[in-house]
Amino acid sequence: MKEIIALDFQQEVLNGGKVVLDFYSTECPPCEALAPKFEAIAELYGEKIKFLKIFRQGNRELATELGVSSSPNLLFFDNGKQVCDTISGGIKKSEIVERLDKMLTLDEVTAIKANQKKTVLEYDVAILGGGPAGLTAGLYLGQAKIKTVLIDPALPGGYMGITHQVSN
């Protein structure tokens, strides 16, 4: 995954063909949750679309110019023009894939989907929901060495992951 700075924007993004640019921050739970999804999607779509990251606070002027005021924030470009809606906050993999598919032809999307590898995993327990109760259950099951998977389409921690302060 290539990281750029504002000085690289013209060359890498505006002259770069099809590009997805991730404005991220440090110490940002939604950014940390997005990173593995972004990398996995980049492996699938990487031959057709360029995936870049840029540190928002270190490139404030560019972020402001592009209307980026939060992290993470994904912007999609095609030949220098911003296409698709931007997405920010707790970003789902399906939201990214939906926008990427719109940037490509049907044949390109079909070829990419054919390259996806299916994985079969077996678990003793599936926890649905990554809120406080789901995370607690996962901790106890993990300590008991029970093979467990936690499934949550949003960010782990539920609203606690995006809440400014938790009392009690």
Residue pairs with C-beta under 8 A, 6 or more apart in sequence:
1 38
1 39
1 42
1 51
1 52
1 53
2 12
2 50
2 51
2 52
2 53
3 52
3 53
3 54
3 55
4 12
4 13
4 52
4 53
4 54
5 54
5 55
5 58
5 59
6 54
6 59
6 61
6 62
9 54
9 62
12 19
12 50
12 52
13 19
13 21
13 52
13 77
13 80
14 77
14 80
15 80
16 50
16 77
17 50
17 78
17 79
18 48
18 49
18 50
18 77
18 78
18 79
18 103
18 104
19 49
19 50
19 51
19 52
19 76
19 77
19 78
20 49
20 50
20 51
20 52
20 74
20 75
20 76
20 77
20 96
20 100
21 52
21 53
21 54
21 74
21 75
21 76
21 77
22 34
22 38
22 51
22 52
22 53
22 54
22 72
22 73
22 74
23 54
23 56
23 59
23 63
23 66
23 68
23 71
23 72
23 73
23 74
23 75
24 31
24 34
24 35
24 53
24 54
24 55
24 56
24 71
24 72
25 31
25 55
25 56
25 57
25 71
25 72
26 55
26 57
28 71
28 72
29 155
29 157
29 161
29 162
30 71
30 72
30 89
30 90
30 91
30 155
30 161
30 162
31 71
31 72
33 90
33 91
33 155
33 156
33 161
34 72
34 91
37 91
37 93
37 96
38 51
38 53
38 96
40 93
41 51
41 93
41 96
41 97
41 100
42 51
44 112
44 115
44 116
45 51
45 100
45 104
45 112
48 104
48 108
48 112
49 100
49 103
49 104
54 62
56 63
56 68
56 71
56 73
63 69
66 75
66 82
67 86
68 75
68 86
68 88
70 88
70 89
71 88
72 88
72 89
72 91
73 86
73 87
73 88
74 86
74 87
74 88
74 91
74 96
74 99
75 82
75 86
76 82
76 83
76 84
76 86
76 99
76 100
76 103
77 83
78 103
83 102
83 103
84 99
84 102
84 103
85 99
87 95
87 96
87 99
89 162
90 154
90 155
90 161
90 162
92 153
92 154
101 109
104 112
121 149
122 147
123 147
123 148
123 149
124 146
124 147
124 148
125 141
125 146
125 147
125 148
125 149
126 148
126 149
126 151
127 134
127 137
127 138
127 141
127 148
127 149
127 150
127 151
128 134
128 151
128 152
129 150
129 151
129 152
129 158
130 150
130 151
130 152
130 154
130 155
130 156
130 157
130 158
131 152
131 157
131 158
131 159
131 160
132 157
132 158
132 160
134 150
134 152
134 158
135 150
135 156
135 157
138 148
138 150
141 148
142 148
150 156
152 158
155 161
155 162
160 166
